[in-house]
Amino acid sequence: MEENKNILRLATYMCPSLPVEYYELLAEYLESQLNIQTVLLYNSRRYGPDLKHGDAHYIDIAFISTATYLEEYKMNCDTFRLLEVGAVTKHPVKGEVLGYYTDIVAHKDLR
């Protein structure tokens, strides 16, 4: 990961299923609480950081689906680690019955 202690780089792969404004709110909250510039990247064409194409160089924390974490990152990833926090959000179509479970992974060098 490139060293830049002055910026926290977030990424979400949950859009357009969930509104990007939700992640903008999280970024603004983290920025205000940590007193560090926070940027948000989002990619609606992938399910998580693409390690083969160098995404790990510019992502500190990523929001991905639980299924993506289990399939792509749990067993074979030493670049990102799962944070023991998560979010459950209301499903945009099914309402209160089912939600999206979001896993949050952090770059191993993020301190």
KASULBEL-V523904 format. One record per run of one state. SS is the DSSP state (alpha for helix, beta for strand, coil for the rest). FROM is the first residue (numbers start at 1). TO is the last residue. If there is no record, write none. Layout:
ss;from;to
SS;FROM;TO
SS;FROM;TO
This chain:
ss;from;to
coil;1;6
beta;7;12
coil;13;19
alpha;20;34
coil;35;36
beta;37;42
coil;43;50
alpha;51;53
coil;54;54
alpha;55;57
coil;58;60
beta;61;65
alpha;66;73
coil;74;79
beta;80;91
coil;92;94
beta;95;107
coil;108;111
